[in-house]
Amino acid sequence: MAKFCLGRRSATLFSRCSPSSTLLPPPCLKQHPRFLQTSIANDQSVVPSFAFAFDIDGVLLRSSKPLPQAHRTLSYLQTHRIPFILLTNGGGKSEQERVDQLSQLLDVSLDTSMFVQSHTPFAELANGTGKVNLKDKCILVVGGAADRCRRIAEGYGFTNVVTPSDIITAYPAIWPFVYLDHHGPFARPLVPSVVSNQQSSGHPTPKVDAIMVFNEPRDWALDIQLIIDLLLSIGGHLGTLSTKNGDSNLPNQGYLQDGQPELYFSNPDLLWAASYHLPRLGQGGFQAALEGVFNAITGGPANNVHLHRNLFGKPTHATFAFAENRLSQHRTALQGSDAGKLKSVYMVGDNPESDIRGANEYRSPVGSRWDSVLVRSGVYRGGKPAYEPKVIVQDVWDAVRYGLGKEGVNVDEMAD
């Protein structure tokens, strides 16, 4: 079996060693220029059968500031051609924009092929690779600053995107407490193909086919009102009210039984690590608030009514499967078809309810083992976590040392 040399005197960055070879100290990172993993090619080199997946906020960054061991860790992995991806529940920017920002902040060269954020899997809903194809449907995109998420959605291939700013600017009476000055600069006129023939109060209204929460909403009240209106509507025609709502002869007491739009969330995180010393509410907080209003109106589970939604982001199986596929593609880019099977992945995160739970519960369709590693540099600060990781360590550097040790690498030589 091939062993991996991590030493200064290795002929290659990752070369085959004889059975008598010993692991040597890792090279001084400052002696190596930054490079993309995909730029390295050596006929003698091999890609290991393990890889790492890193959360970003609370693991590598905190409020857009690098954590102390972040650069050192990623540089070490790149130097030794150990595959990794960044797997975050963050979003609100295009993948290219975020990767460019991360490359600068962390002082390492990154590529979009090594990066998955919360709404990245939404692209599959626009390109027809999945069971659902929403490419030309009218999509209400919710969340994010200004109209960034609209532009991201269009970049994914969605051709018919509207935002709450578009709707409230066209129909200010929908939510009387809104500050239109906050929405007007980013609003677009509703095109005729969006406005339906259904009428409410004598006015044509938009028809929405799907609601997609891309990022944390900035105006919770307006967004909750619009989404609730659509979930109670006739076939997604805003301003209408389905007569099936509350019909006990129908499933779910008649709610969501009249062609209402599907609801998609990109991120279930209740809390996340920001610059404030205590965790802040995330998209999961918005989801909980929306569900609370929906339950208050419909009677909720006590009345056998349930809010159906499609969840992406950690800890969902869909996002971990997407990330595993991305990792496999990245390993193939490093080594070609000879990369071999990906046997183990170390998920390094700071949030027990997303990073740790997701890795613990994920069952790989190709048989890869996912181990969860919890760091103390973000949301988790101590005590018994809600979901038990394989190990708790101080920071991302210690997490990598743990993973390499599990893979038989002599980590004693990596000590500070």
C-alpha positions in Angstrom: 0.0 0.0 0.0 1.3 3.5 -0.8 2.4 5.7 2.0 2.5 9.4 1.8 5.7 11.3 2.4 5.3 14.7 4.0 8.9 15.6 4.3 11.4 18.2 3.0 13.5 15.5 1.3 10.6 13.9 -0.6 11.2 13.8 -4.3 7.6 14.9 -4.9 5.0 16.6 -2.8 3.1 13.3 -2.5 5.2 10.4 -3.6 5.1 6.7 -3.2 7.5 5.5 -0.5 9.1 2.2 0.2 7.8 0.2 3.2 10.9 1.2 5.1 10.4 4.9 4.5 9.5 7.2 7.5 7.4 10.3 7.5 9.6 13.4 7.7 8.8 16.8 9.0 6.4 18.9 6.9 8.1 21.6 4.7 8.2 25.2 5.8 5.2 26.7 4.3 6.8 30.0 3.7 9.2 28.4 1.2 6.4 27.5 -1.1 4.5 29.9 -3.4 0.8 29.8 -3.4 -0.9 27.8 -6.1 -4.1 26.1 -7.0 -4.3 22.4 -6.1 -5.3 21.7 -9.7 -2.1 23.2 -11.1 0.1 20.4 -9.7 0.9 17.5 -11.8 3.5 14.8 -11.2 3.5 11.2 -12.7 4.7 9.8 -9.4 2.3 11.7 -7.1 -0.9 10.1 -5.8 -4.0 11.7 -4.3 -4.8 10.4 -0.8 -8.1 8.5 -0.2 -9.1 11.0 2.4 -10.2 14.7 2.2 -11.3 17.6 4.4 -14.5 19.7 4.3 -14.3 23.0 6.2 -17.0 25.3 7.4 -16.0 28.9 7.0 -17.5 31.2 9.6 -16.2 30.2 13.0 -13.6 27.8 11.5 -11.6 29.9 9.1 -13.0 33.3 9.5 -14.9 35.3 12.1 -16.8 38.3 10.8 -14.6 38.4 7.6 -11.4 38.3 9.7 -9.1 35.2 9.4 -8.8 33.1 12.4 -5.1 32.6 13.5 -4.5 29.1 12.1 -6.6 29.3 8.9 -3.9 30.3 6.4 -1.4 27.9 7.9 -3.9 25.0 7.6 -5.0 25.5 4.0 -1.5 26.2 2.8 -0.3 23.0 4.4 -3.0 21.0 2.7 -2.4 22.6 -0.7 1.4 22.0 -0.3 0.8 18.3 0.2 -2.0 18.0 -2.4 -4.6 16.9 0.2 -8.0 17.6 -1.3 -10.4 19.8 0.5 -13.5 21.9 0.0 -15.1 24.8 1.8 -18.6 23.9 2.8 -20.6 26.7 4.3 -24.1 27.7 5.1 -23.3 31.2 4.2 -24.3 32.8 1.0 -25.6 36.0 -0.5 -22.8 36.4 -3.0 -21.9 34.6 -6.2 -19.5 31.7 -5.9 -16.8 33.6 -7.8 -17.1 36.7 -5.7 -16.9 34.8 -2.5 -14.0 32.7 -3.6 -12.1 35.8 -4.7 -12.8 37.4 -1.3 -11.7 34.2 0.6 -8.5 33.9 -1.5 -7.5 37.4 -0.4 -8.6 37.1 3.2 -6.9 33.7 3.7 -3.9 34.4 1.5 -4.4 31.1 -0.4 -5.4 30.5 -4.0 -8.9 29.0 -4.2 -11.2 28.0 -7.0 -15.0 27.7 -7.3 -14.6 24.0 -7.8 -13.4 23.8 -4.1 -16.3 25.9 -2.7 -20.0 25.0 -1.9 -22.2 27.6 -0.2 -25.8 27.2 1.0 -27.5 28.1 -2.3 -25.0 26.5 -4.7 -27.1 23.3 -5.0 -30.0 25.6 -6.2 -28.2 25.7 -9.6 -29.4 22.1 -10.2 -33.0 23.3 -10.1 -32.2 25.6 -13.1 -30.1 23.3 -15.3 -32.4 20.3 -15.4 -29.9 17.9 -13.8 -32.3 17.1 -11.0 -35.9 15.9 -10.8 -37.2 19.5 -10.7 -36.6 22.1 -13.5 -37.5 25.6 -12.6 -35.4 27.3 -15.2 -38.2 29.3 -16.9 -40.7 29.4 -14.0 -41.4 32.5 -12.0 -39.2 32.4 -9.0 -39.5 34.7 -6.0 -36.0 35.1 -4.6 -35.9 36.2 -1.0 -32.9 37.4 1.2 -29.6 39.0 0.8 -28.4 42.6 0.4 -29.9 44.8 -2.4 -30.5 42.6 -5.5 -27.4 40.3 -5.2 -29.4 37.1 -4.8 -31.5 37.9 -7.9 -28.3 38.2 -9.9 -27.0 35.0 -8.4 -30.2 33.2 -9.4 -29.9 34.5 -12.9 -26.3 33.4 -13.0 -27.5 29.9 -12.1 -29.8 30.0 -15.2 -33.2 31.0 -13.8 -34.8 33.2 -16.4 -37.8 34.7 -14.6 -36.8 36.0 -11.2 -38.7 38.5 -9.1 -37.9 39.9 -5.6 -39.9 41.3 -2.7 -38.6 44.7 -3.8 -40.2 44.3 -7.2 -43.6 43.4 -5.7 -43.7 46.0 -3.0 -42.7 48.7 -5.3 -45.5 47.7 -7.8 -48.1 47.1 -5.0 -47.2 49.2 -1.9 -50.5 48.4 -0.2 -49.4 44.8 0.3 -47.4 45.8 3.4 -48.2 49.2 4.8 -45.2 49.5 7.1 -42.5 49.3 4.4 -39.9 52.0 3.6 -40.1 52.1 -0.2 -36.8 54.0 -0.4 -35.1 50.9 0.8 -36.5 48.9 -2.1 -37.0 51.2 -5.0 -33.3 51.4 -6.1 -33.2 47.6 -6.6 -36.7 47.0 -8.0 -37.5 46.0 -11.5 -40.9 46.4 -13.2 -42.9 43.2 -13.3 -42.9 41.9 -16.8 -46.3 40.9 -18.4 -45.4 37.2 -18.2 -45.3 37.4 -14.5 -48.6 39.3 -14.0 -51.5 36.9 -14.0 -55.1 37.2 -15.2 -56.3 36.6 -11.6 -57.4 39.8 -10.0 -57.6 41.1 -6.5 -59.4 44.4 -5.7 -59.5 45.0 -9.4 -55.8 44.8 -10.0 -53.7 42.1 -11.8 -51.3 40.3 -9.5 -48.1 38.4 -9.9 -48.1 34.6 -10.2 -45.2 32.9 -8.5 -44.2 29.2 -9.2 -41.6 28.8 -6.5 -40.2 30.7 -3.5 -36.4 30.4 -2.8 -34.8 31.8 0.3 -31.2 32.3 -0.8 -29.9 34.2 2.2 -30.9 35.8 5.5 -33.8 38.2 4.7 -33.2 41.8 5.6 -36.9 42.7 6.0 -38.5 39.8 7.8 -41.9 41.4 8.2 -42.4 42.1 4.5 -40.9 38.7 3.4 -43.1 36.8 5.8 -46.2 38.6 4.7 -45.5 37.9 1.0 -44.6 34.2 1.6 -47.7 33.6 3.7 -49.9 35.3 1.1 -48.5 32.9 -1.6 -48.9 29.8 0.6 -52.5 30.7 1.2 -53.2 31.7 -2.5 -54.8 30.0 -5.4 -52.0 28.5 -7.5 -49.4 31.1 -6.5 -51.5 34.1 -7.7 -50.6 36.8 -5.2 -53.6 38.5 -3.7 -55.9 35.5 -4.0 -57.1 33.2 -1.2 -57.8 29.5 -1.7 -61.2 28.3 -0.7 -59.6 24.9 0.1 -57.8 26.3 3.1 -59.3 24.8 6.2 -61.2 22.0 4.4 -61.1 19.0 6.7 -62.0 16.7 3.9 -58.6 17.4 2.2 -55.1 16.4 3.2 -53.4 18.9 5.5 -56.8 20.4 6.2 -56.8 21.8 2.7 -53.7 24.0 3.2 -51.0 23.8 0.4 -53.5 21.8 -1.7 -54.3 24.3 -4.4 -51.2 24.6 -6.5 -49.3 26.9 -4.2 -45.6 27.5 -4.9 -43.0 25.2 -3.5 -40.9 26.7 -0.7 -37.1 26.3 -0.7 -34.7 27.2 2.1 -30.9 27.2 1.5 -29.8 27.2 5.1 -31.5 25.9 8.3 -28.9 27.5 10.7 -30.7 29.0 13.7 -27.5 30.7 14.9 -24.2 31.7 13.4 -20.9 33.3 14.6 -20.7 37.0 13.8 -18.5 39.7 15.2 -20.7 40.1 18.3 -19.6 38.0 21.2 -22.8 36.0 21.2 -24.2 33.9 18.3 -26.7 35.8 16.0 -29.9 34.6 14.4 -29.5 33.1 11.0 -31.8 32.0 8.2 -33.1 29.3 10.5 -34.5 32.0 12.7 -36.4 33.4 9.8 -37.7 30.0 9.0 -38.9 29.5 12.5 -40.6 32.9 12.5 -42.4 32.1 9.2 -43.5 28.7 10.5 -44.8 30.3 13.7 -47.0 32.7 11.7 -48.1 29.9 9.4 -49.1 27.7 12.4 -50.8 30.6 14.1 -53.0 31.1 11.0 -53.7 27.5 10.1 -53.7 25.8 13.6 -50.4 24.1 12.8 -49.6 20.6 14.0 -52.2 20.7 16.7 -54.7 21.0 13.8 -52.9 18.4 11.7 -51.5 21.1 9.4 -47.8 21.1 8.5 -45.7 23.6 6.5 -44.0 21.7 3.7 -40.7 23.1 2.6 -37.6 21.9 0.8 -34.4 22.2 2.8 -30.8 22.6 1.6 -27.7 23.5 3.5 -26.0 21.6 6.3 -27.1 19.3 7.9 -29.3 18.1 5.0 -28.5 15.0 3.1 -28.9 16.8 -0.2 -26.1 19.3 0.6 -23.7 16.7 1.9 -24.3 14.5 -1.2 -23.6 17.6 -3.4 -20.4 18.3 -1.5 -19.2 14.7 -1.7 -19.7 14.8 -5.5 -17.8 18.1 -5.7 -15.0 16.6 -3.7 -14.8 13.6 -6.0 -14.7 15.8 -9.0 -11.9 17.8 -7.4 -9.9 14.7 -6.7 -10.3 13.6 -10.3 -9.1 17.0 -11.4 -6.0 16.5 -9.3 -5.1 13.0 -10.4 -7.4 12.1 -13.3 -9.2 8.8 -13.5 -6.5 7.2 -11.3 -7.6 9.1 -8.2 -9.3 6.1 -6.7 -12.1 5.9 -4.3 -12.7 8.6 -1.7 -12.8 6.6 1.5 -13.0 9.2 4.3 -13.9 12.9 4.8 -13.3 15.0 7.9 -16.0 17.6 8.3 -14.6 20.4 10.4 -17.1 22.8 11.8 -18.1 25.0 14.8 -21.9 24.3 14.8 -23.0 21.0 16.3 -26.5 21.3 14.8 -25.4 21.8 11.2 -21.7 20.7 10.7 -21.6 17.9 13.3 -25.2 16.6 12.9 -24.8 16.6 9.1 -21.6 14.6 9.1 -22.9 12.2 11.7 -26.2 11.5 9.9 -24.9 11.4 6.3 -24.9 8.0 4.6 -22.7 8.2 1.5 -24.1 6.4 -1.6 -20.5 5.5 -2.5 -19.5 4.3 0.9 -17.3 7.2 2.1 -17.0 7.7 5.8 -17.6 11.2 7.2 -16.1 12.0 10.6 -17.2 15.1 12.4 -14.6 17.4 14.1 -15.9 20.2 16.3 -13.8 23.3 16.9 -14.1 25.8 19.7 -13.4 28.9 17.6 -17.0 29.7 16.6 -20.6 28.9 17.8 -19.5 26.1 20.1 -17.7 27.3 23.2 -18.0 24.4 25.6 -20.3 22.0 27.4 -22.1 18.9 26.0 -22.9 19.6 22.3 -26.4 18.8 21.0 -24.8 16.4 18.5 -21.6 14.6 19.6 -18.6 14.9 17.3 -15.9 12.3 16.9 -13.6 14.7 18.6 -13.5 18.3 19.9 -10.4 20.3 19.2 -9.3 23.9 19.7 -9.0 25.1 16.1 -8.8 24.2 12.5 -5.1 23.3 12.7 -5.7 20.8 15.5 -8.6 19.4 13.4 -6.3 18.6 10.5 -3.7 17.1 12.8 -6.5 14.8 14.1 -7.6 13.8 10.6 -4.0 13.1 9.4 -3.4 11.1 12.6 -6.4 8.9 11.9 -5.0 8.3 8.4 -1.7 7.1 9.7 0.3 10.3 9.2 2.9 11.0 11.8 1.4 14.2 13.2 4.1 14.6 16.0 6.2 16.3 13.5 3.4 18.9 12.9 3.5 20.1 16.5 4.0 23.8 17.0 
